[in-house]
Amino acid sequence: MRKAFILILGLFVVIGCGGKQETAKMAGYTKYQEPFLKVAFSHPQGWLLQQDGTKISFYSSPEAVVKFNPYSPEGAAAARLIINMDKMDTVRTLDEYVRNISNDLTSSGFDVTAAVAKNITDIPGKMIHYSGALDAKNRISGDQVVAIRDSMVYMVEFEGFNKMYDGYKVALDTLLASLSLPGPKIVNQDADPSIPAAEMETFDNNFLKIAYPANFSASSATVKAPVEFALNLMGYRKDSYVAVDVRPAQGLTLEKVVEQNAKFFKETSRGEATIDGVKSVYLNYSPMKDIQSRVYFLVKNDKLYRMIVNYYAPMRSDYLPVFEKMAASLVTK
């Protein structure tokens, strides 16, 4: 997003605000809760929610979305709040993470201040402030707070154009003061992280409900029609995971669905299971050496639920029983 911004930002120097600037009006705050992510916080009342997996954004108006994606001088000034939670792909310290963010912002044309200490709940973190001119009349300012716990990176950010930054920057402190996050995980130091935990947690939303090992993470994926929802459940081993997607069945029976989809899988065998009280058919196959896979097909309420499981073949006894347990726990909605 900011890569495109650099081409414009460097061409301007702020020479004055020019024209009438919008005055931010604070209408109060309202509480947001996300039960799956176990996160809750207060945000300015009336702001528009946009969520993409673990990234939760609130925009000052529906029109504000196009001001930030990418940055645009067109239209009324706007502001947004973002909270994002990502699992680290590499082990990095907080200082390293913040330094990379600062370097990215600087290379995109922003002026960035030195990081200062700022907690996210009880997690020690750091905050950086940045600002830059999009053109002679539009300046973008922002604050980003970053903290790390249990290999998770937590980021809270506030951005605003012109007086929208000054008028709403208190929203960042309000969010941080009201923020509730999942507690730290209690880790069994003797446990093999590659083996699914016996303890189970539950994912539950408007599409489905499913249990998964406590040492796995659950994340929704971006989808394209006709898929309505997609979920990934993954642990330590990236070759051993479960993926579920939901789409309209379009009046097809289970048998017809299997017939139409079987050609996409080089099945070695097939079987039946009962999921959510109805018959499901599954196909076993092997997409590559040392990897075994299974795809379940389930049709209920004119919805097609497809569940794909992949596991490292030498660890079949560790993974397959757990994945079968997960399939049996699936509840459709």
C-alpha positions in Angstrom: 0.0 0.0 0.0 2.6 2.5 1.0 4.9 1.5 -1.9 2.7 3.4 -4.3 2.6 6.4 -2.0 6.3 7.0 -2.2 6.0 8.1 -5.9 3.7 11.0 -4.9 4.9 11.9 -1.5 8.4 13.0 -2.5 7.0 15.6 -4.9 5.4 17.9 -2.4 6.5 20.1 0.5 3.7 21.4 2.8 3.2 25.1 2.1 0.0 25.5 4.1 -3.2 23.8 4.8 -5.2 25.9 2.2 -8.9 25.9 2.1 -11.4 24.9 4.8 -10.4 21.8 6.7 -12.8 19.3 8.2 -13.3 19.5 11.9 -13.5 16.2 13.7 -16.6 15.7 15.8 -16.4 13.1 18.5 -19.8 11.4 19.0 -18.7 9.1 21.8 -17.5 5.5 21.9 -18.9 2.1 21.5 -17.6 -1.4 22.4 -16.5 -3.9 19.8 -16.1 -7.6 20.7 -14.7 -10.5 18.5 -15.3 -13.7 20.4 -13.2 -15.9 18.1 -10.1 -13.7 18.4 -11.0 -13.0 22.0 -10.4 -9.3 21.6 -12.5 -6.3 22.7 -12.0 -2.6 22.7 -13.8 0.8 22.4 -13.8 2.8 19.1 -15.5 6.0 18.0 -19.2 5.6 17.6 -20.5 5.3 14.0 -17.2 4.2 12.4 -17.3 1.6 9.7 -15.9 -1.9 10.5 -13.8 -3.8 8.0 -12.2 -7.1 9.0 -9.8 -9.3 7.1 -8.9 -12.4 9.2 -7.0 -11.1 12.3 -6.8 -7.5 10.9 -9.7 -5.3 12.3 -10.1 -1.8 10.9 -12.5 1.0 11.7 -12.9 3.9 9.3 -14.4 7.3 10.1 -16.9 7.0 7.3 -17.7 4.6 4.4 -15.9 7.1 2.0 -12.8 7.0 4.2 -12.0 3.5 3.0 -10.9 4.8 -0.5 -8.8 7.5 1.2 -6.4 4.8 2.6 -6.5 2.0 0.1 -4.2 3.5 -1.3 -3.7 7.0 0.1 -5.7 9.5 -2.0 -6.0 13.3 -1.8 -9.5 13.1 -3.2 -12.6 13.5 -1.0 -13.1 14.6 2.6 -10.4 14.1 5.2 -10.6 10.8 7.1 -9.2 8.7 9.9 -8.9 5.0 10.7 -8.0 2.7 13.6 -6.4 -0.7 13.0 -5.6 -3.6 15.3 -3.8 -6.6 13.9 -2.5 -9.9 15.3 -0.1 -11.9 13.4 1.9 -15.0 14.2 5.7 -14.3 13.6 7.2 -16.2 10.7 10.7 -15.7 12.1 12.0 -15.1 15.6 12.7 -11.3 15.9 13.0 -9.0 18.9 10.7 -6.1 19.4 13.4 -3.7 18.6 14.1 -5.5 15.3 10.4 -5.5 14.4 10.0 -1.8 15.2 13.2 -0.9 13.3 11.9 -2.7 10.2 8.6 -0.8 10.4 10.4 2.5 10.7 12.6 1.7 7.8 9.6 0.8 5.6 7.8 4.0 6.5 10.9 6.1 5.9 11.5 4.5 2.5 7.9 5.3 1.6 8.6 9.0 2.3 7.3 9.5 5.8 9.1 11.4 8.6 9.4 9.0 11.5 10.2 9.8 15.1 12.2 7.7 17.5 10.3 4.8 19.1 9.1 5.4 22.7 7.8 2.9 25.3 4.1 2.1 25.0 2.3 -1.0 26.3 -0.5 -2.9 24.6 -2.5 -4.1 27.6 0.2 -5.6 29.9 2.6 -6.4 27.0 5.6 -4.1 26.8 5.6 -2.4 23.4 6.9 0.6 21.5 5.2 3.4 19.6 6.4 5.3 16.6 4.9 8.5 15.1 5.1 9.3 11.4 3.8 12.0 9.1 4.1 13.1 5.4 2.5 15.3 2.8 0.5 13.7 0.1 0.1 17.1 -1.6 0.0 20.7 -0.7 -3.3 20.4 1.1 -3.2 16.8 2.5 -1.0 15.6 5.2 -1.1 12.2 6.7 -0.1 11.5 10.3 -0.1 8.3 12.3 0.9 6.4 15.4 1.7 2.7 15.5 2.2 0.7 18.6 3.8 -2.8 18.5 4.2 -5.5 21.1 5.2 -9.2 21.0 4.0 -12.1 23.2 4.0 -15.9 22.6 5.3 -15.5 19.0 2.4 -13.2 18.3 2.9 -9.7 17.0 0.2 -7.2 18.2 -0.1 -3.9 16.3 -2.4 -1.0 17.0 -2.4 1.9 14.6 -4.2 5.3 14.2 -4.0 7.4 11.0 -5.6 10.6 10.0 -5.6 13.2 7.3 -5.0 16.8 8.4 -7.2 17.9 11.3 -8.8 14.4 11.5 -5.5 13.2 13.1 -5.5 16.0 15.7 -9.3 15.6 16.3 -9.3 11.9 16.8 -5.8 10.9 18.0 -7.3 10.4 21.5 -9.1 7.4 20.0 -5.8 5.5 20.0 -5.4 6.0 23.8 -9.0 5.1 24.3 -8.6 1.9 22.3 -5.5 0.9 24.2 -7.0 1.7 27.6 -10.1 -0.5 26.8 -8.3 -3.2 24.9 -8.7 -6.8 26.1 -6.6 -9.6 24.4 -6.3 -13.3 25.0 -4.1 -14.2 28.0 -0.6 -15.6 27.6 -0.5 -19.3 26.7 0.8 -21.7 29.3 3.4 -23.8 27.5 4.5 -27.3 28.5 8.2 -27.1 28.0 8.5 -30.9 27.7 5.8 -31.2 25.0 6.8 -31.8 21.4 5.4 -28.7 19.5 5.0 -30.8 16.3 2.3 -33.0 18.0 -1.3 -31.7 18.2 -2.2 -30.9 21.8 -4.8 -33.1 23.5 -6.6 -30.0 24.8 -9.0 -28.5 22.3 -10.3 -25.0 21.6 -13.4 -24.1 19.6 -13.8 -21.9 16.5 -17.4 -20.6 16.2 -18.9 -18.1 13.7 -22.0 -17.7 11.5 -20.9 -20.4 9.1 -19.6 -23.3 11.3 -18.3 -24.5 14.6 -15.3 -26.8 14.9 -12.9 -27.9 17.6 -9.1 -27.8 17.1 -5.9 -28.5 19.1 -5.0 -25.7 21.6 -1.5 -25.5 20.0 -3.0 -24.8 16.6 -4.0 -21.3 15.3 -7.2 -20.6 13.5 -7.4 -17.9 10.8 -10.0 -17.1 8.2 -8.8 -16.7 4.6 -9.8 -14.2 1.9 -12.3 -15.8 -0.4 -13.7 -15.3 -3.9 -17.3 -16.2 -5.0 -18.8 -18.7 -4.9 -16.9 -19.5 -1.6 -18.6 -17.7 1.3 -16.1 -18.5 4.0 -12.7 -20.3 4.4 -10.9 -21.3 7.6 -7.3 -22.6 8.1 -6.3 -24.5 11.2 -2.5 -25.0 11.5 0.1 -25.9 14.1 3.8 -26.2 14.3 4.2 -28.3 11.1 3.2 -26.3 8.0 2.6 -29.5 6.0 0.0 -30.8 8.5 -3.2 -28.7 8.7 -6.9 -28.5 8.1 -8.7 -26.2 5.7 -12.5 -25.8 5.6 -14.5 -23.8 3.1 -18.2 -23.2 2.6 -20.1 -22.5 -0.6 -23.7 -22.9 -1.9 -24.6 -26.4 -2.9 -26.9 -25.1 -5.6 -29.4 -27.9 -5.0 -26.8 -30.7 -5.6 -26.9 -33.9 -3.6 -23.9 -35.2 -1.8 -23.5 -37.9 -4.4 -23.5 -35.4 -7.2 -21.0 -33.2 -5.4 -18.6 -36.1 -5.0 -19.0 -37.1 -8.6 -18.2 -33.6 -9.8 -15.2 -33.1 -7.5 -13.6 -36.5 -7.5 -11.7 -35.8 -10.8 -9.7 -33.1 -9.0 -8.2 -35.6 -6.5 -6.2 -38.7 -7.3 -8.0 -40.8 -4.8 -6.4 -44.0 -3.4 -9.5 -44.9 -1.5 -12.8 -43.4 -0.1 -15.0 -43.8 2.9 -18.0 -42.4 4.8 -18.4 -40.6 8.1 -21.2 -39.0 10.0 -20.7 -35.3 10.5 -23.4 -33.0 12.1 -25.9 -35.9 12.0 -25.6 -36.4 8.2 -23.6 -38.6 5.8 -20.3 -37.3 4.6 -18.0 -38.9 1.9 -14.3 -38.6 2.1 -11.5 -39.3 -0.5 -8.0 -40.3 0.5 -5.1 -39.2 -1.7 -1.4 -38.3 -1.6 -0.4 -35.0 -3.3 3.3 -35.5 -2.8 5.9 -37.8 -1.1 5.4 -38.3 2.6 2.2 -36.3 2.7 -1.2 -37.9 3.0 -4.4 -36.1 2.5 -8.1 -36.5 2.8 -11.0 -34.4 1.6 -14.5 -34.5 3.3 -17.6 -33.5 1.4 -20.7 -32.6 3.4 -24.0 -31.1 2.1 -26.5 -29.7 4.5 -29.1 -26.8 4.3 -28.1 -26.4 0.6 -24.5 -25.6 1.7 -21.4 -27.5 0.6 -18.8 -27.9 3.4 -15.5 -29.1 2.2 -12.8 -30.1 4.7 -9.2 -30.9 3.5 -6.7 -32.4 5.9 -3.0 -32.8 5.1 -0.5 -34.6 7.4 3.1 -35.8 7.4 2.8 -39.5 6.7 5.5 -40.7 9.2 3.4 -39.0 11.9 0.0 -40.5 10.8 -0.7 -41.8 14.3 -0.3 -38.4 15.8 -2.3 -36.4 13.3 -5.0 -38.5 11.6 -6.9 -39.4 14.8 -6.9 -35.7 15.8 -8.1 -34.6 12.4 -10.8 -37.2 12.4 -11.9 -35.9 15.8 -12.0 -32.4 14.3 -14.1 -33.5 11.4 -16.6 -35.2 13.8 -16.8 -32.0 15.8 -17.9 -29.9 12.8 -21.3 -28.3 13.2 -22.8 -26.6 10.2 -24.9 -23.4 10.3 
